[in-house]
Amino acid sequence: MISKYGNNLLQYFRYYYSIVGNKLLFSICLSIIVSALDGLGLAMFMPFLQSVANEGKAANDSMGNLHYVIDAIKGIGFPLTLGSILATMVILFSFKGFMRYVEVNYTAGVVYFFMKKLRHKLVNKLQNISYRGFTKLEAGIIQNNFIAEVQKMSQAVRSYLLYCQAMVMLITYVSFSLLANFQFALLLAVSAGLTNLLYSRIYKKLQETSYKISENGNNFNAYMIQAVHYFKYLKATNYLGTYSVKLKEVIDNTEALSKKIARYNSITMGLKEPMIILIVVIVVYIQATWLGGNLGSIILSLILFYRALNFLVVLQQYWQNFIQNTGSIRSITKIEKAMSKMVEFQGAKEFDTLRKEIAVVDVSLTYGKNTVLQKTNIIIPQKQTVAFVGESGSGKTSLANIIMGLINPDKGTVLLDGISLTEYNLDSYRKRIGYISQDPVIFNDSIFNNVTFWAEPTPANMKRFWEVIDLVSLKEFVESQEQKELTKLGDHGLLISGGQKQRISIAREMFKNVEILVLDEATSALDSETELMIQENIEKLHGHYTMLVIAHRLSTIKNVDKIYLLDKGNVVISGDFENMVQNSDKFKRMVALQGL
């Protein structure tokens, strides 16, 4: 993982290599081969022709040390005729064209592989973080990094590989120009290196601006997620106009930063060619008038080095393109580091089934300075229904979260048939849990996929689907739809009623074949008639599942096996409904307030 964000080529190589492995090396090797073929072909084209057109010392002087290459070729018996040289050029560049095709195709594959691996890596880290850790992450940061920043990272990888290729081209032409005229090429190389210092400050500014754009993307995604999620409220209250101002501020800020990058780009693009010409003119003058260089070798070296300078421009451009996307690297490595610190501990023991009971023993929990639970003790016998009641903030949902293994208590433990929950693999335990909340989870897909969670429509799965649909009293509704079980439900179940969404949620958990059901205020947002229907569905499950009900409406828990009344993190009394009414003034007042 990158810890510093300077212009360090090797540092970025290590980062990319950690994700794509040897594919990166092979891609760079292909770039080197293509670059070498291109450089060899063009660099040797003129010396070959000169050796055919000229003989003796004059030709050797005009080629500088490149004549040794020509002498070596002659020494192996290769005929240096116009025809042989031109034929060699055709063969060489044809082979280079083929290798270029291989290199471009393979590099594209490396970029796509990089994106896939990076997204897989991020998804795995998200999957492995704890629920408590997840609550510390912002939805906008997650979405922006998983989508936009990964896309920008792929552009950075592409620019990085092109940069490597341009560097090989540059080295090739600089090497040949040094052979043609060492003094001249060295002067040009030093001059070109000095100009690169001019751009270093601009690159630093580009890098800083790139990261600010990434941060802006996080903010924009966060605002957009909330705008979509709360659209109905914002529209109904006419707050949408005010909220849109916040969105526009982020958009305007991003535009200003993008213009800043464009300005830096325009400065470097405007300066590069005039600076190259200025360097060439000054060096030619010094070489020809003060150092007494051979004009023929100067011209040959100039041609070779001018092409090298063109590749220097290309090199700087690719590096600039790379740098302006490096903000994504910082953003992604930052969220990777954060998620790595939130990894959920998983025990080694596989959970099979609950045989006796779930026991909450002396559990305490605090959030900062706020005490949520204090030495709480609860027993939930197998296939019995237990309810938690109490005022908001009494600790009901936190206690359910601890039982589901979503939150670790500060003190105490949860025992499954006498074995601590921490000894179990939590994923294997949660496979046996069904969770139904006040806000039902409905995906923008078909009824079948919502209930079966994208199971294959095999005969066995279809049979089970219709069984659970019937159990939750949805069969008539599904059969009345034109597309039956393939009917789309819309975003968050926009196309169906609240009661239908809740019953689909229950059907999903039943299809999953769970044995522990947690209902968190599952009927509190429904009208009385729908609530009664859902309650009847739930009561059908009594005795078939171990059920934990968090209830606001006490009418829904009249027939449960045991009720626990919580107050400020303490269990103050427990018993069945009638005993609670008789023995708890607080519970009796709650019943009276609801007109029961």
C-alpha positions, 0 to 999 in steps of 0.5 A, a space after each residue: 500500500 502506498 504510504 507517500 504520494 510523491 512522484 515515485 515511479 517505483 513506489 507506484 510500480 509496487 502498488 500496481 504489482 501488488 494487485 495484478 502481479 506478473 501481468 504488469 511485468 509482462 505488459 512492460 516487457 511487451 512495451 520494451 520490445 515494441 519500443 526497441 523495435 521502433 527505435 532500432 528501425 528508425 535510428 538505423 534507417 539513416 545510417 544504413 542509407 548513408 552507408 550505401 550512398 557514401 563510402 569511407 571516412 566521410 560517411 563514418 564521420 557523419 555517423 559518429 560511433 554509429 558506424 561501428 554498428 554498420 561495420 558489425 553488420 557488414 562483418 557478419 556478411 549482410 549485404 548493405 544494398 538499397 534493396 536489402 536495407 529497405 526490405 529489412 525496414 519492411 520486415 522490421 516494422 511489420 514485426 513491430 506492428 504485430 508486436 504493437 497489436 499484441 502489446 495494446 491488446 494485452 495492456 487493455 486486458 491488464 487494465 480491465 484485470 486491474 479494475 476487476 481485482 481492485 473491486 473484488 478486493 474492496 468488496 472483500 474488505 467491505 464484506 469482512 468489516 464489522 457492523 460497528 465499523 461499517 457505521 463509521 463509514 460514509 455511504 458516499 465515500 463507499 460508492 464513490 471509491 467503488 465506482 468513480 475512483 476505481 475508474 480513475 485508477 484504471 486511467 492512471 494504470 493505462 497512463 503509467 504503462 504508456 509512460 513506461 513505454 515512452 521512457 523506453 522509446 526515449 532511452 532508445 533514441 537518446 542512446 543512438 543519438 549519443 552514438 552519433 554525436 556524444 557531446 551534442 546529445 549529452 548537452 541536449 540530454 542535460 538541457 532537457 533534464 533541467 526543463 523537467 525541473 520546471 514541470 515538477 512544481 506543476 505536477 505537485 499542484 496537479 496531484 494535490 488538485 486530483 485528491 481534492 477532486 476525489 474528496 469532492 466526488 465523495 461528498 457529491 455521492 453522499 449528497 446524491 444518495 441522500 437526495 434519492 433516498 429522501 426524495 419524497 420528503 424533500 419534494 413534499 416539504 419543498 426542501 428540494 430546492 434548498 438541498 439542490 443548492 448543496 449539490 450545486 455547490 459541490 458541482 461548482 467546486 469540482 468544476 473549478 478544480 477541473 478548470 485548475 487542472 486544465 490550466 496546468 495542462 495548457 501551461 505545460 502543453 504551450 511551453 513544451 514545443 517552444 522549449 524543445 526548439 530553444 534547447 535544440 537551437 542553443 545546443 546546435 549553436 554551441 556545438 557548431 561554433 564552440 566545440 567544432 562538431 562535425 555538421 553531418 553527425 550533428 544533423 544525424 544526432 539532431 534528428 535522432 534526439 529531436 525524436 527523443 525530445 518528442 518522446 520526452 514530451 509524450 513521456 511528460 504528458 503521460 506522467 501528467 495524465 497519470 499524476 492527475 488521476 493519482 488522487 484516486 490512489 490516495 482515496 482508495 488506499 485510505 478507505 482500504 486502510 480504514 476497512 482493514 482496521 475494522 475486520 470482524 473476528 470470526 471464530 473457528 467453530 461452525 454453527 450447526 443448529 440451536 438445540 436448547 437456548 440462547 443466553 445473554 449473560 451479564 452483557 454491558 455495552 457503552 457508546 462513548 460515555 453513553 451506557 446502553 446496556 448494564 449487566 443484562 441477562 436474557 434467556 431465549 429458549 429454542 422455538 419460543 418467542 421472546 419480546 423486548 419492549 421499552 422506551 426508545 433508547 432503552 437498549 432493545 435494538 442494541 441487545 438484538 444486534 449483540 444476539 445477532 453477532 453484529 456488535 460485541 459487548 464490552 462485558 459479558 457474553 452470548 451463549 449458544 447452547 452453553 458455547 460462547 458466540 465468539 467461538 463460532 464462525 459468525 457467517 455460519 451462525 447468521 446463515 441461520 438468522 432471518 431479520 425483518 426490520 421496520 423498513 423492509 429490504 426490497 431490491 429493484 428486481 422481481 418478486 421471485 428474486 426478492 424472495 429467493 435472493 436470486 436463486 436458480 428457478 429450478 423446480 425445487 426452488 419454484 415449489 418452495 417459492 410458492 409455498 412461502 408465498 402462500 404462507 405469508 398470504 401473498 399468493 393471490 397478489 402474485 397470481 393477479 399480476 400480469 408477469 406473476 412472480 417475475 413482476 418488478 417491484 421498483 426501487 425500494 419496493 416503490 410499486 407495492 404497498 408497505 404490507 406487501 413489502 413486509 410480507 415479501 421480507 418475511 417470505 425471503 427469510 422463510 425461503 432461506 430456511 432459517 431457524 432464528 427470526 428477529 423482528 425489529 419493529 416489523 409492524 410499527 409502520 403499518 396500518 391496523 388492518 395490515 398490521 393484523 394480517 402481518 401479525 397473523 402471518 407471524 403467529 403462524 410461525 410460532 413454535 416453528 422458529 426461535 423468534 425475537 420480537 422488538 415491539 412498539 405496538 404491544 398488541 403484536 406480542 400478546 401471545 409471545 412466550 416471554 416479554 422483557 421490559 428494558 429501561 435505561 439498559 436494564 431488564 426491570 421485569 420479565 414474564 408473559 403478557 398477563 403477568 407483566 400487566 399484573 406485576 409491572 406498573 410501567 408495563 401496565 401504563 404502556 398497555 393503557 396508553 395504547 388502549 389495550 
